[in-house]
Amino acid sequence: MRFQLTKEEIVTLKERIANARSVPAPENSLGQWIGYIVDDGTAVILDEIVGELVKETGRKFIAVPQKGDKTIRLKNSLGQDKQIDHAIKESAVYKLIVESKWLKDQRHLNDKGSWILMMGDILLENKNLKGIVVVLAGPWESMRSVIEKRAEAVMVPTQEVYDCLSKHGIDIPLDLVRNAYKNPGKSLAGFLTVAEQMIDKGIDFTRELGYELLKSYKSELKGKIKRLLL
């Protein structure tokens, strides 16, 4: 599949690529770019699933946000607005939260895992929501039992993420002793070079790679969504 960029999107992405080449913390930047791939892949797969559910049920579901839409924010029980990655609406009413997260390593497990509790608080405040589905890429297994008490989870192993990148010439060597990238500056530069080559061809590289990464999980994700939504 090929996800095409508009001329304006090409200009914007090339500016972001240029800025990313001089960031002071390449390891963090590389993790963020991979996170964009997981998030955009989730958006593409979710859009396909929702389209299929509309045909199957005749109901007016829509996946949000659509490309270019504003960020979704829903209130928690304290009245605070909290950002949501993705959701499914029916006739303008939010019905299901769909979150996606990339975890580079377990050092950040507790920080990134805490958002699950926050999501549960949003469910309590928004009575029309039927549940949460999460797409989790990386080493989440040690927290799986806690997560699955609160959400339906699709787990994508860490190695599958790096294998997907490697197929496109993006190699990211890992230092297993330090649990970190061996040469984050070099890995980020290689990542950005491949990204720019795809952008020059008019390809939305985060959606392209995200779809490739997650397409084999579509059936599992659809099943979990149907269990909560229908």
Secondary structure as the mmCIF struct_conf table of DSSP 4:
data_model
#
loop_
_struct_conf.conf_type_id
_struct_conf.id
_struct_conf.beg_label_comp_id
_struct_conf.beg_label_asym_id
_struct_conf.beg_label_seq_id
_struct_conf.end_label_comp_id
_struct_conf.end_label_asym_id
_struct_conf.end_label_seq_id
STRN STRN1 GLN A 4 GLN A 4
HELX_LH_PP_P HELX_LH_PP_P1 LEU A 5 THR A 6
HELX_RH_AL_P HELX_RH_AL_P1 LYS A 7 ALA A 20
TURN_TY1_P TURN_TY1_P1 ARG A 21 SER A 22
BEND BEND1 PRO A 24 PRO A 24
HELX_RH_AL_P HELX_RH_AL_P2 PRO A 26 THR A 57
STRN STRN2 PHE A 61 VAL A 64
BEND BEND2 PRO A 65 PRO A 65
HELX_LH_PP_P HELX_LH_PP_P2 GLN A 66 GLN A 66
TURN_TY1_P TURN_TY1_P2 LYS A 67 GLY A 68
HELX_LH_PP_P HELX_LH_PP_P3 ASP A 69 THR A 71
STRN STRN3 ILE A 72 LYS A 75
TURN_TY1_P TURN_TY1_P3 SER A 77 LEU A 78
BEND BEND3 GLY A 79 GLY A 79
STRN STRN4 ASP A 81 ILE A 84
BEND BEND4 ASP A 85 ASP A 85
STRN STRN5 HIS A 86 GLU A 90
TURN_TY1_P TURN_TY1_P4 SER A 91 ALA A 92
STRN STRN6 VAL A 93 TRP A 102
BEND BEND5 LYS A 104 ASP A 105
HELX_RH_3T_P HELX_RH_3T_P1 GLN A 106 HIS A 108
HELX_RH_AL_P HELX_RH_AL_P3 LEU A 109 GLY A 113
TURN_TY1_P TURN_TY1_P5 SER A 114 SER A 114
HELX_RH_AL_P HELX_RH_AL_P4 TRP A 115 GLU A 125
TURN_TY1_P TURN_TY1_P6 LYS A 127 ASN A 128
STRN STRN7 ILE A 132 ALA A 137
BEND BEND6 GLY A 138 PRO A 139
HELX_RH_3T_P HELX_RH_3T_P2 GLU A 141 MET A 143
HELX_RH_AL_P HELX_RH_AL_P5 ARG A 144 ILE A 147
TURN_TY1_P TURN_TY1_P7 GLU A 148 ARG A 150
BEND BEND7 ALA A 151 ALA A 151
STRN STRN8 GLU A 152 VAL A 156
HELX_RH_AL_P HELX_RH_AL_P6 THR A 158 SER A 166
TURN_TY1_P TURN_TY1_P8 LYS A 167 GLY A 169
STRN STRN9 LEU A 174 ASP A 175
TURN_TY1_P TURN_TY1_P9 LEU A 176 ASN A 179
STRN STRN10 ALA A 180 TYR A 181
BEND BEND8 LYS A 182 ASN A 183
HELX_RH_AL_P HELX_RH_AL_P7 PRO A 184 ASP A 200
TURN_TY1_P TURN_TY1_P10 LYS A 201 GLY A 202
STRN STRN11 ILE A 203 ILE A 203
HELX_RH_AL_P HELX_RH_AL_P8 PHE A 205 LEU A 214
HELX_RH_3T_P HELX_RH_3T_P3 LYS A 215 TYR A 217
HELX_RH_AL_P HELX_RH_AL_P9 LYS A 218 LEU A 229
#
